[in-house]
Amino acid sequence: MKRLGIIGGGAWGTALAALSAEQGDTLLWARNADVVASVNQQHANPLYLPGIALPQSLRATAELAALKDCDALVLAVPAQTLRHFAREIWTKLPSHAPIVITAKGIEIDSGKLPGDILQEILPNRPLAILTGPTFAAEVARGLPTAATLACTDATLGAALVQRLGRPTFRPYLSDDVTGAQIGGAVKNVLAIACGIVVGRKLGDNARAALITRGLAEMTRLGLKLGGRPETLMGLSGLGDLVLTCSGAQSRNLSLGTALGEGKSLAEIQAGRRSVAEGVFTAKALHHLCARLEIDMPIAAAVHAILHDNAAIDQTIAALLARPLKTE
C-alpha cells in the first residue's frame, strides 16, 4: 500500500491526496488542467481549497493511465458520475488494485449504491467505502476528524486504515458496507430539509425534530437494505447527519437555506461550482422508496420541493398535519 492514486481533483479528492502524501507516494488525477498545474507548481488548489498549502511531494496528472502502477485507488468523484469513471478504470487501469469509494449518494436511474455500481462494472475488484462527518477543508488543514472505513475484507480494511490514518484523521473500521453508504446518501437530503427550516426561520426546535425524525427514516431504509442499526448510529450515519445538518460549510444545508429564503433551485445551482449531492439523491430516494414500499416523508417532501415544484409552506404544513404516532 505504498503508492496511492486519487481520482478527482475537487475539494475532497485534494484533501485526501494531501493526507495520503504525508504518508507516502501519491498521485492525484484531475480533469481540470488548471488544478493539475496549481498542484504541481504552486502546491495548492485555489479553485477548490483556497488558502490551503499542499505537501510539496504531492503530484498531479490529467492522464488517468498514469495511475496504472498504484497499489490502491481512491475514487473521489460525485455519485452520479461513478458509472462513467468505473468504465474508465476498466479500460485504462486494468490492474486489480483495490478501490476506495468516497461518493455519497444513490444512482438515479438504477437506484444502486456506489459500491454496487462498481461491483457491476468491475467485478471481483476489492472495494472499500470511506465516509462519515468530514468537511474537506478541515481535513486538509489537519483539524481533528473521525471517519468510517467500511470493507468486507478485514486485511484490506486494516491496511487502508494504516495508510490513510493520521493523528488528526482517524478512520474507524467497519464491515457494514451497506449501512455506511446509506448514511452518507440520505443525510444530504435531510440537510436540504434542515436548510429549508433555517431559511424559513422555523427555529432550532424544528431543526432538532427534523434531524431526529430524519434519522428514523435513514434507519428504516438502511435496515431494509441490510445495514446494521449500530452503523447508522455511528460516524457514517448519525455523525455525518449532524455535521451536514448543522455545519456552515455544508453545501446541501446552504442550498436548502437558499430555497427556504425564496430562491429557485436553478438560480442557486447557477452560482455554484461544487455539487450538492442531495438534489440528485432526493430523486433516487423517491424511486427507491416507491419500489421498496418504505415511508420516508421528509425525504419525499424534499423531492417534491426540488423536482415537482411543490410550494414550501404547503409542503411543511402537510408534514405537520400527519397523524401523531408512537416514537
SERO-4910 file (N, C-alpha, C, O; in steps of 0.05 Angstrom, whole numbers):
BEGIN
 pado doro    nc1    nc2    nc3   cac1   cac2   cac3    cc1    cc2    cc3    oc1    oc2    oc3
  Met    A     17    -24      0      0      0      0     18     25      0     12     44     14
  Lys    A     39     25    -16     58     47    -16     48     70    -33     50     93    -25
  Arg    A     38     64    -57     31     86    -76      1     87    -79    -12     68    -87
  Leu    A    -10    110    -73    -39    114    -76    -45    133    -99    -31    152   -104
  Gly    A    -66    126   -114    -76    144   -135   -103    155   -127   -121    140   -119
  Ile    A   -107    181   -128   -132    194   -121   -145    204   -147   -133    219   -162
  Ile    A   -169    195   -152   -183    203   -176   -204    224   -169   -224    217   -156
  Gly    A   -200    249   -177   -218    271   -170   -203    294   -158   -193    292   -136
  Gly    A   -202    316   -172   -187    339   -163   -204    361   -150   -195    384   -148
  Gly    A   -227    353   -139   -244    372   -124   -233    375    -96   -211    367    -90
  Ala    A   -250    387    -79   -241    393    -51   -234    367    -36   -213    365    -24
  Trp    A   -252    347    -37   -248    323    -22   -225    306    -33   -208    296    -18
  Gly    A   -224    303    -59   -202    288    -71   -175    300    -65   -156    286    -58
  Thr    A   -173    327    -66   -148    341    -60   -141    338    -31   -118    334    -24
  Ala    A   -161    340    -13   -156    337     16   -145    309     22   -126    306     37
  Leu    A   -157    289     10   -147    261     15   -120    257      2   -103    242     14
  Ala    A   -115    270    -20    -88    267    -33    -67    280    -15    -45    269    -12
  Ala    A    -74    303     -3    -55    316     16    -50    298     40    -27    296     49
  Leu    A    -71    286     50    -68    268     73    -50    244     66    -33    237     81
  Ser    A    -55    232     42    -40    209     34    -11    216     28      7    200     34
  Ala    A     -6    240     18     21    247     11     39    250     35     63    248     33
  Glu    A     27    255     59     42    256     83     53    229     91     72    227    106
  Gln    A     40    208     81     47    180     89     64    166     67     77    147     73
  Gly    A     63    176     42     77    162     21     71    173     -7     57    193     -9
  Asp    A     80    159    -27     78    167    -55     48    169    -62     33    150    -59
  Thr    A     40    192    -73     12    197    -80     10    213   -106     25    232   -110
  Leu    A     -8    204   -124    -12    217   -149    -42    224   -151    -59    207   -149
  Leu    A    -48    250   -156    -75    260   -158    -83    264   -187    -69    278   -202
  Trp    A   -105    251   -196   -115    256   -223   -137    277   -221   -155    276   -204
  Ala    A   -136    297   -239   -156    318   -241   -162    323   -270   -144    323   -287
  Arg    A   -187    328   -276   -195    334   -304   -186    362   -312   -179    367   -335
  Asn    A   -187    381   -293   -182    409   -298   -152    414   -300   -137    409   -280
  Ala    A   -142    423   -322   -114    428   -327   -103    449   -307    -80    448   -299
  Asp    A   -120    469   -300   -111    489   -281   -106    478   -254    -87    486   -240
  Val    A   -122    459   -246   -118    445   -220    -92    430   -220    -77    431   -201
  Val    A    -87    415   -241    -62    400   -244    -38    418   -242    -19    413   -228
  Ala    A    -39    440   -257    -16    459   -257    -12    472   -229     10    475   -220
  Ser    A    -34    479   -216    -32    491   -190    -20    472   -169     -4    480   -153
  Val    A    -29    447   -170    -18    427   -151     12    423   -155     27    422   -136
  Asn    A     20    420   -180     47    414   -187     66    438   -184     89    434   -176
  Gln    A     57    462   -189     74    485   -190     72    502   -165     92    513   -155
  Gln    A     47    505   -155     43    523   -131     37    507   -106     36    519    -84
  His    A     34    481   -108     28    464    -85      3    474    -71      1    478    -47
  Ala    A    -18    479    -88    -43    489    -78    -65    482    -98    -60    476   -121
  Asn    A    -90    484    -89   -113    481   -107   -132    503   -100   -153    499    -87
  Pro    A   -126    528   -110   -142    551   -103   -171    550   -113   -188    564   -102
  Leu    A   -176    533   -133   -203    531   -144   -221    517   -124   -245    525   -122
  Tyr    A   -212    497   -110   -229    481    -92   -221    482    -63   -238    478    -45
  Leu    A   -195    488    -57   -186    490    -29   -170    515    -26   -146    514    -21
  Pro    A   -182    538    -29   -167    564    -28   -154    568      0   -166    562     21
  Gly    A   -129    578     -1   -116    585     23   -103    562     38    -93    566     60
  Ile    A   -102    538     26    -91    515     39    -66    505     24    -67    500      0
  Ala    A    -44    503     38    -19    494     26    -19    463     25    -27    450     44
  Leu    A    -11    452      2    -10    423     -2     19    413      1     37    429     -4
  Pro    A     23    388      8     50    378     10     65    380    -16     54    375    -38
  Gln    A     90    387    -15    106    390    -39    111    364    -53    117    363    -77
  Ser    A    108    342    -38    112    315    -50     88    306    -67     91    287    -83
  Leu    A     65    319    -64     41    312    -79     44    320   -108     51    342   -114
  Arg    A     38    301   -126     39    306   -154     12    302   -167     -4    286   -157
  Ala    A      6    316   -188    -20    314   -202    -16    308   -231      5    315   -243
  Thr    A    -36    296   -244    -35    290   -272    -63    292   -284    -83    289   -269
  Ala    A    -64    296   -310    -90    296   -324    -94    270   -340   -113    267   -354
  Glu    A    -74    252   -337    -75    227   -352    -83    204   -333    -67    197   -315
  Leu    A   -106    193   -336   -115    172   -318    -97    148   -318    -92    135   -298
  Ala    A    -86    142   -342    -69    118   -345    -44    121   -328    -31    101   -323
  Ala    A    -37    145   -319    -13    149   -303    -15    136   -276      5    132   -262
  Leu    A    -40    128   -268    -45    116   -242    -43     85   -243    -50     71   -224
  Lys    A    -34     74   -266    -35     45   -270    -18     29   -251    -24      6   -246
  Asp    A      3     41   -239     20     26   -221     14     31   -191     29     23   -174
  Cys    A     -9     44   -186    -16     50   -158    -25     24   -144    -37      7   -156
  Asp    A    -19     23   -118    -26     -1   -102    -55      0    -94    -67    -21    -88
  Ala    A    -67     24    -93    -96     27    -88   -105     53   -100    -89     72   -104
  Leu    A   -131     55   -106   -143     79   -118   -165     89   -100   -180     74    -89
  Val    A   -166    116    -97   -187    129    -82   -204    143   -103   -194    161   -117
  Leu    A   -229    136   -105   -247    147   -125   -264    169   -112   -285    163   -100
  Ala    A   -255    194   -115   -267    217   -101   -282    234   -122   -274    257   -128
  Val    A   -304    222   -133   -320    236   -153   -349    235   -145   -356    218   -129
  Pro    A   -367    252   -155   -395    252   -148   -409    225   -155   -400    211   -174
  Ala    A   -429    218   -140   -442    193   -143   -454    188   -171   -453    166   -182
  Gln    A   -464    210   -183   -477    206   -209   -457    203   -232   -465    197   -254
  Thr    A   -431    206   -226   -410    202   -247   -395    176   -242   -377    169   -258
  Leu    A   -402    161   -222   -387    137   -215   -387    116   -238   -366    104   -243
  Arg    A   -409    113   -251   -411     93   -272   -391    100   -295   -378     82   -306
  His    A   -390    125   -302   -371    134   -322   -342    128   -314   -327    117   -330
  Phe    A   -335    135   -289   -308    131   -281   -301    101   -277   -278     93   -282
  Ala    A   -321     85   -269   -316     56   -267   -309     45   -295   -291     28   -297
  Arg    A   -322     54   -316   -316     45   -343   -288     55   -351   -274     41   -365
  Glu    A   -281     79   -344   -255     90   -350   -233     73   -336   -212     67   -348
  Ile    A   -238     66   -311   -219     49   -297   -217     22   -310   -195     11   -312
  Trp    A   -239     11   -319   -239    -15   -333   -221    -15   -357   -207    -35   -362
  Thr    A   -221      7   -372   -206      7   -397   -177     17   -393   -159      9   -407
  Lys    A   -173     36   -374   -146     48   -371   -130     39   -347   -106     43   -347
  Leu    A   -143     27   -328   -129     18   -304   -137    -11   -298   -152    -17   -279
  Pro    A   -129    -30   -315   -139    -57   -314   -127    -74   -291   -134    -98   -290
  Ser    A   -111    -63   -274   -100    -79   -252   -121    -86   -232   -144    -78   -235
  His    A   -114   -101   -211   -134   -108   -191   -129    -91   -165   -136   -101   -143
  Ala    A   -119    -67   -168   -114    -50   -145   -141    -44   -131   -161    -38   -145
  Pro    A   -143    -46   -105   -167    -40    -90   -177    -11    -96   -160      6   -101
  Ile    A   -203     -7    -94   -214     19    -98   -229     28    -73   -246     13    -62
  Val    A   -223     52    -63   -237     64    -41   -256     85    -52   -248    104    -66
  Ile    A   -282     81    -47   -303     99    -57   -310    119    -36   -314    112    -13
  Thr    A   -310    145    -44   -318    166    -25   -345    179    -32   -355    196    -17
  Ala    A   -357    171    -54   -382    184    -63   -404    178    -43   -406    156    -31
  Lys    A   -421    198    -39   -444    195    -21   -470    201    -36   -477    224    -41
  Gly    A   -483    180    -44   -508    184    -60   -519    157    -69   -509    136    -63
  Ile    A   -540    159    -86   -553    136    -98   -557    143   -127   -566    165   -134
  Glu    A   -550    125   -145   -553    130   -174   -582    133   -181   -599    116   -173
  Ile    A   -589    154   -195   -617    160   -201   -630    138   -218   -651    128   -211
  Asp    A   -618    131   -240   -630    112   -259   -634     84   -248   -654     71   -253
  Ser    A   -614     75   -233   -614     47   -224   -623     43   -195   -631     22   -187
  Gly    A   -620     64   -179   -626     62   -150   -604     47   -136   -608     38   -113
  Lys    A   -580     45   -148   -558     30   -136   -540     47   -119   -536     71   -124
  Leu    A   -529     35    -98   -509     48    -82   -482     48    -97   -478     32   -115
  Pro    A   -464     66    -89   -438     68   -103   -423     41   -105   -413     35   -126
  Gly    A   -422     26    -84   -408      1    -84   -420    -19   -104   -406    -34   -116
  Asp    A   -447    -19   -106   -460    -37   -125   -454    -30   -154   -451    -48   -171
  Ile    A   -451     -4   -159   -444      5   -186   -416     -5   -194   -412    -16   -215
  Leu    A   -398     -2   -175   -370    -11   -181   -369    -41   -184   -354    -52   -201
  Gln    A   -384    -56   -167   -383    -85   -170   -395    -95   -196   -387   -115   -207
  Glu    A   -415    -80   -206   -427    -87   -232   -407    -84   -255   -406   -101   -272
  Ile    A   -392    -62   -254   -374    -57   -277   -346    -68   -273   -332    -75   -292
  Leu    A   -337    -70   -248   -311    -81   -241   -314   -105   -223   -306   -103   -199
  Pro    A   -325   -127   -233   -330   -150   -215   -304   -161   -204   -283   -161   -217
  Asn    A   -306   -169   -179   -283   -181   -164   -261   -161   -156   -241   -169   -146
  Arg    A   -266   -135   -161   -246   -115   -153   -251   -110   -123   -273   -104   -115
  Pro    A   -230   -111   -106   -233   -105    -78   -242    -76    -74   -232    -58    -86
  Leu    A   -262    -73    -56   -274    -46    -52   -275    -39    -23   -277    -57     -5
  Ala    A   -274    -13    -17   -278     -3     10   -294     23      7   -293     36    -14
  Ile    A   -307     32     28   -322     57     29   -310     75     50   -308     66     73
  Leu    A   -303     99     43   -293    119     62   -315    140     65   -321    154     45
  Thr    A   -326    143     88   -349    161     92   -348    172    120   -331    166    136
  Gly    A   -368    189    127   -370    200    154   -370    230    154   -371    242    133
  Pro    A   -369    242    178   -371    271    181   -345    285    174   -328    289    192
  Thr    A   -341    292    149   -315    302    140   -319    326    121   -327    322     98
  Phe    A   -313    349    131   -311    372    113   -282    373    102   -263    372    117
  Ala    A   -279    375     76   -253    372     63   -233    393     73   -210    386     78
  Ala    A   -241    417     76   -223    439     83   -211    433    111   -188    439    116
  Glu    A   -227    423    129   -217    417    156   -197    394    156   -177    395    171
  Val    A   -203    374    140   -184    352    138   -157    362    126   -136    355    136
  Ala    A   -159    378    106   -135    389     93   -119    407    112    -94    408    109
  Arg    A   -132    420    130   -118    437    149   -107    421    173    -93    433    190
  Gly    A   -113    396    174   -103    379    196   -119    382    222   -109    376    244
  Leu    A   -145    390    220   -162    392    243   -173    363    250   -176    347    231
  Pro    A   -177    358    275   -185    330    283   -211    321    269   -231    335    269
  Thr    A   -210    297    258   -232    286    243   -233    256    247   -212    243    249
  Ala    A   -257    245    250   -261    216    251   -279    208    228   -297    223    221
  Ala    A   -274    185    216   -289    175    193   -294    145    196   -283    132    213
  Thr    A   -310    135    178   -315    106    176   -302     95    151   -305    107    129
  Leu    A   -287     74    153   -277     59    130   -289     32    131   -283     15    148
  Ala    A   -308     27    112   -323      2    112   -312    -16     90   -309     -8     67
  Cys    A   -306    -41     98   -294    -60     79   -300    -89     89   -297    -94    113
  Thr    A   -309   -106     72   -314   -134     80   -289   -150     83   -290   -171     96
  Asp    A   -267   -141     72   -241   -155     74   -226   -142     97   -216   -119     94
  Ala    A   -224   -156    120   -212   -144    144   -183   -136    139   -174   -116    150
  Thr    A   -168   -153    125   -140   -148    120   -136   -123    103   -119   -106    109
  Leu    A   -152   -121     82   -150    -97     65   -159    -72     80   -146    -51     79
  Gly    A   -181    -74     96   -190    -52    111   -169    -42    131   -165    -18    133
  Ala    A   -156    -60    145   -135    -52    164   -112    -39    149   -100    -20    160
  Ala    A   -104    -48    126    -82    -36    110    -90     -7    102    -73     11    103
  Leu    A   -114     -4     93   -123     23     85   -125     42    109   -118     66    106
  Val    A   -134     32    132   -134     49    156   -106     58    163   -102     81    170
  Gln    A    -87     40    161    -60     48    168    -48     68    147    -33     86    154
  Arg    A    -56     64    122    -45     82    101    -57    110    102    -43    129     97
  Leu    A    -82    112    109    -96    138    110    -96    151    137    -99    175    140
  Gly    A    -94    135    158    -97    145    185    -74    164    193    -51    159    186
  Arg    A    -81    184    207    -62    204    218    -71    211    246    -94    205    253
  Pro    A    -54    223    262    -64    231    289    -89    248    288   -106    247    306
  Thr    A    -92    265    267   -116    282    265   -137    271    246   -157    284    242
  Phe    A   -132    248    234   -152    235    216   -154    206    224   -136    190    219
  Arg    A   -177    199    237   -180    173    249   -202    157    235   -225    161    241
  Pro    A   -194    139    217   -214    122    205   -221     98    223   -203     84    232
  Tyr    A   -246     94    229   -256     72    245   -265     50    226   -282     55    208
  Leu    A   -255     25    229   -260      3    211   -288     -9    216   -295    -14    240
  Ser    A   -302    -15    195   -328    -29    197   -330    -49    174   -317    -45    153
  Asp    A   -346    -70    177   -351    -88    155   -379    -85    143   -388   -100    126
  Asp    A   -394    -64    153   -421    -59    144   -420    -39    121   -425    -16    124
  Val    A   -414    -49     97   -411    -32     74   -438    -19     66   -439      4     59
  Thr    A   -459    -34     67   -486    -23     60   -494     -2     79   -502     20     70
  Gly    A   -493     -7    105   -502     13    124   -486     39    122   -497     61    124
  Ala    A   -460     37    117   -443     60    115   -451     78     91   -449    102     93
  Gln    A   -459     65     70   -467     80     46   -494     93     49   -499    115     38
  Ile    A   -513     81     63   -539     92     67   -538    118     82   -550    138     74
  Gly    A   -522    118    104   -520    143    119   -509    166    103   -520    188    104
  Gly    A   -488    161     87   -476    182     71   -494    193     50   -492    216     43
  Ala    A   -512    176     40   -531    185     19   -554    201     30   -560    223     21
  Val    A   -568    190     50   -593    201     60   -588    228     74   -605    246     73
  Lys    A   -566    230     88   -561    255    104   -561    280     86   -567    301     96
  Asn    A   -553    277     61   -553    301     44   -581    311     38   -585    335     37
  Val    A   -600    293     35   -627    301     30   -639    314     55   -652    334     54
  Leu    A   -633    302     78   -642    313    104   -630    341    109   -642    358    121
  Ala    A   -605    345    100   -592    371    104   -606    392     88   -608    415     97
  Ile    A   -615    386     64   -631    405     49   -656    413     64   -664    436     65
  Ala    A   -669    393     76   -693    398     92   -686    416    115   -702    435    121
  Cys    A   -664    411    129   -656    429    151   -650    457    142   -656    476    156
  Gly    A   -638    459    118   -633    486    107   -659    501    102   -660    525    107
  Ile    A   -679    487     92   -705    500     88   -716    510    114   -728    532    116
  Val    A   -713    494    136   -722    502    162   -707    528    170   -720    547    181
  Val    A   -681    529    165   -666    553    172   -675    577    155   -679    599    166
  Gly    A   -678    573    129   -686    594    111   -713    605    117   -719    629    114
  Arg    A   -731    588    127   -759    596    134   -761    606    162   -782    614    171
  Lys    A   -738    605    177   -737    615    205   -757    600    223   -773    613    237
  Leu    A   -757    574    221   -775    558    236   -764    550    263   -779    538    279
  Gly    A   -740    557    269   -729    553    296   -712    528    300   -712    510    284
  Asp    A   -697    528    323   -680    506    329   -695    481    337   -686    458    332
  Asn    A   -718    484    350   -734    461    357   -742    445    332   -740    420    332
  Ala    A   -750    459    311   -758    446    286   -734    431    274   -737    409    263
  Arg    A   -711    444    274   -687    431    263   -680    406    278   -674    385    266
  Ala    A   -681    407    305   -675    383    321   -695    361    316   -687    337    314
  Ala    A   -720    368    314   -741    348    308   -736    336    280   -739    311    277
  Leu    A   -729    352    261   -724    342    234   -700    323    233   -702    302    220
  Ile    A   -679    330    246   -655    313    247   -662    286    259   -654    265    249
  Thr    A   -677    287    281   -684    262    296   -703    244    279   -698    220    277
  Arg    A   -724    256    268   -742    240    252   -729    232    226   -736    211    214
  Gly    A   -711    248    216   -696    241    192   -678    217    197   -675    200    180
  Leu    A   -667    216    221   -650    192    228   -668    167    228   -658    146    221
  Ala    A   -693    170    237   -711    147    237   -716    137    208   -717    113    203
  Glu    A   -719    156    189   -722    149    161   -697    136    150   -699    115    136
  Met    A   -674    147    156   -649    135    147   -646    107    157   -638     89    142
  Thr    A   -653    102    183   -650     76    194   -670     56    181   -663     33    176
  Arg    A   -694     66    176   -714     49    163   -704     38    136   -706     14    130
  Leu    A   -692     56    120   -682     48     94   -657     30     97   -655     10     84
  Gly    A   -639     37    116   -615     22    120   -621     -7    128   -608    -25    117
  Leu    A   -640    -11    146   -646    -38    155   -660    -54    132   -655    -78    129
  Lys    A   -676    -40    116   -689    -54     94   -669    -64     74   -673    -85     62
  Leu    A   -647    -50     70   -627    -58     50   -605    -75     62   -587    -84     48
  Gly    A   -607    -81     88   -588   -100    100   -567    -87    118   -548   -101    127
  Gly    A   -568    -61    122   -549    -48    140   -555    -54    169   -576    -64    176
  Arg    A   -536    -48    187   -540    -53    215   -546    -27    230   -536     -6    224
  Pro    A   -563    -29    251   -571     -4    265   -547     10    278   -547     35    279
  Glu    A   -528     -5    289   -505      8    302   -488     25    282   -476     44    290
  Thr    A   -488     16    256   -474     32    236   -488     59    232   -475     79    230
  Leu    A   -514     58    230   -530     82    226   -529    101    250   -534    125    247
  Met    A   -523     91    273   -520    107    297   -491    116    301   -485    130    320
  Gly    A   -473    108    283   -445    115    285   -437    139    268   -453    155    261
  Leu    A   -411    140    262   -400    163    247   -412    166    219   -417    188    211
  Ser    A   -416    144    205   -426    145    178   -456    152    176   -466    160    155
  Gly    A   -470    149    198   -499    155    199   -504    180    215   -506    202    204
  Leu    A   -508    177    241   -514    199    258   -493    221    257   -499    245    256
  Gly    A   -467    213    257   -445    233    257   -446    250    232   -445    275    234
  Asp    A   -449    238    209   -450    253    184   -475    270    182   -475    292    172
  Leu    A   -497    259    193   -522    274    192   -521    299    209   -529    321    200
  Val    A   -509    297    233   -507    321    250   -489    342    237   -496    366    237
  Leu    A   -466    334    226   -448    353    213   -462    367    189   -461    391    187
  Thr    A   -474    351    172   -485    363    147   -510    380    153   -516    398    137
  Cys    A   -524    374    174   -548    389    180   -542    413    198   -560    429    204
  Ser    A   -517    417    207   -512    439    224   -487    455    217   -484    478    225
  Gly    A   -469    443    201   -444    457    194   -447    478    173   -460    473    152
  Ala    A   -435    501    177   -438    523    158   -426    517    131   -433    529    111
  Gln    A   -407    498    130   -394    491    105   -411    471     88   -403    466     65
  Ser    A   -433    462     98   -449    442     84   -462    453     59   -477    472     60
  Arg    A   -455    442     36   -467    451     11   -497    446     10   -513    462      0
  Asn    A   -505    423     21   -534    416     20   -550    433     39   -572    442     33
  Leu    A   -539    439     62   -552    457     81   -555    485     69   -577    496     71
  Ser    A   -534    495     57   -536    522     46   -555    523     23   -568    543     19
  Leu    A   -556    502      7   -575    501    -15   -604    502     -4   -621    517    -14
  Gly    A   -609    486     16   -636    486     29   -643    513     41   -665    522     39
  Thr    A   -623    526     53   -627    552     65   -636    572     43   -654    588     47
  Ala    A   -622    572     21   -628    590     -1   -656    584    -12   -671    602    -19
  Leu    A   -664    558    -14   -691    552    -22   -711    563     -2   -731    575    -10
  Gly    A   -705    560     24   -724    570     44   -726    600     44   -747    611     53
  Glu    A   -705    613     34   -706    643     33   -720    652      8   -724    676      4
  Gly    A   -728    634    -10   -744    641    -33   -730    639    -60   -742    646    -80
  Lys    A   -705    630    -61   -691    628    -86   -700    602   -100   -708    582    -87
  Ser    A   -698    602   -127   -705    578   -142   -681    559   -143   -658    568   -140
  Leu    A   -686    533   -148   -664    514   -150   -645    522   -173   -620    520   -170
  Ala    A   -656    530   -196   -639    537   -219   -622    561   -212   -598    561   -220
  Glu    A   -632    580   -198   -617    604   -191   -594    597   -172   -572    607   -175
  Ile    A   -599    579   -153   -579    571   -134   -556    556   -148   -533    561   -143
  Gln    A   -564    536   -164   -544    519   -178   -527    535   -198   -504    528   -203
  Ala    A   -539    556   -210   -524    571   -230   -500    585   -218   -480    591   -232
  Gly    A   -501    591   -192   -479    606   -180   -459    588   -165   -443    598   -149
  Arg    A   -460    561   -170   -443    543   -155   -425    527   -173   -432    520   -195
  Arg    A   -401    521   -163   -382    504   -177   -385    475   -167   -382    457   -183
  Ser    A   -389    472   -141   -390    445   -129   -418    434   -129   -438    448   -133
  Val    A   -419    407   -126   -444    392   -128   -457    389   -101   -443    381    -82
  Ala    A   -483    394    -99   -499    387    -75   -512    360    -81   -533    359    -94
  Glu    A   -501    338    -71   -510    312    -79   -539    307    -71   -552    290    -84
  Gly    A   -549    320    -51   -576    315    -42   -597    321    -63   -619    309    -61
  Val    A   -592    338    -81   -611    344   -103   -616    319   -119   -639    313   -126
  Phe    A   -595    305   -126   -598    280   -142   -607    257   -125   -624    241   -134
  Thr    A   -598    255   -100   -605    233    -83   -635    234    -76   -647    213    -72
  Ala    A   -646    258    -74   -675    261    -68   -691    247    -89   -711    233    -83
  Lys    A   -683    250   -114   -698    237   -136   -694    207   -135   -713    191   -139
  Ala    A   -669    198   -130   -663    170   -128   -679    157   -105   -689    135   -108
  Leu    A   -680    170    -83   -695    160    -60   -724    158    -65   -737    139    -57
  His    A   -735    177    -80   -763    177    -87   -770    151   -102   -790    138    -96
  His    A   -754    144   -122   -759    120   -137   -754     95   -120   -769     75   -122
  Leu    A   -733     95   -104   -725     72    -88   -747     66    -67   -754     43    -63
  Cys    A   -756     87    -54   -777     83    -33   -803     72    -45   -817     56    -33
  Ala    A   -810     81    -69   -834     71    -82   -831     41    -88   -850     26    -85
  Arg    A   -807     34    -97   -803      6   -104   -802    -12    -80   -812    -35    -81
  Leu    A   -790     -2    -58   -787    -19    -34   -810    -15    -14   -812    -29      6
  Glu    A   -828      4    -21   -851      9     -3   -842     18     25   -851      7     45
  Ile    A   -824     38     25   -814     49     50   -825     77     54   -825     93     35
  Asp    A   -834     84     77   -845    110     83   -822    128     93   -812    124    115
  Met    A   -815    149     77   -796    169     84   -807    196     78   -800    208     58
  Pro    A   -825    206     95   -840    231     89   -823    256     86   -829    273     70
  Ile    A   -801    258    102   -784    282     99   -770    281     73   -769    301     59
  Ala    A   -758    258     66   -745    256     40   -764    260     17   -757    273     -3
  Ala    A   -789    251     20   -809    255     -1   -816    284     -4   -820    294    -26
  Ala    A   -817    298     19   -823    327     18   -801    342      4   -806    361    -12
  Val    A   -776    335      9   -753    348     -4   -754    343    -35   -750    361    -50
  His    A   -760    319    -42   -763    312    -71   -785    329    -84   -781    340   -106
  Ala    A   -807    331    -70   -830    347    -82   -822    376    -86   -830    388   -106
  Ile    A   -807    387    -67   -799    415    -69   -779    419    -91   -780    438   -107
  Leu    A   -760    401    -93   -738    403   -113   -747    397   -141   -739    410   -160
  His    A   -763    376   -144   -768    365   -171   -797    366   -180   -802    361   -204
  Asp    A   -815    372   -162   -843    374   -170   -854    402   -167   -878    407   -170
  Asn    A   -836    421   -161   -844    449   -157   -866    453   -135   -883    470   -137
  Ala    A   -865    436   -115   -884    438    -93   -878    463    -77   -855    470    -72
  Ala    A   -899    477    -68   -895    501    -52   -885    493    -24   -895    475    -12
  Ile    A   -865    508    -15   -852    501     10   -871    502     34   -872    483     50
  Asp    A   -886    524     37   -903    527     60   -925    505     61   -931    495     83
  Gln    A   -937    499     38   -957    478     38   -945    451     43   -958    434     56
  Thr    A   -921    446     34   -907    420     39   -901    417     69   -905    396     80
  Ile    A   -892    439     81   -887    438    110   -913    433    125   -913    417    144
  Ala    A   -934    447    117   -960    444    131   -970    415    129   -982    404    147
  Ala    A   -965    402    106   -974    375    102   -958    356    121   -970    337    131
  Leu    A   -932    361    124   -916    345    143   -927    348    171   -929    329    186
  Leu    A   -933    373    179   -942    378    206   -970    367    211   -978    364    234
  Ala    A   -985    362    190  -1012    352    193  -1013    321    193  -1035    310    196
  Arg    A   -990    308    191   -990    279    192  -1000    269    219   -996    282    239
  Pro    A  -1013    246    220  -1023    235    245  -1001    231    265   -978    223    258
  Leu    A  -1006    236    291   -987    232    312   -983    202    316  -1002    187    315
  Lys    A   -958    194    321   -951    166    324   -934    161    348   -924    180    360
  Thr    A   -930    136    355   -911    129    375   -883    132    364   -878    128    340
  Glu    A   -863    138    381   -836    141    371   -822    114    367   -799    113    359
***
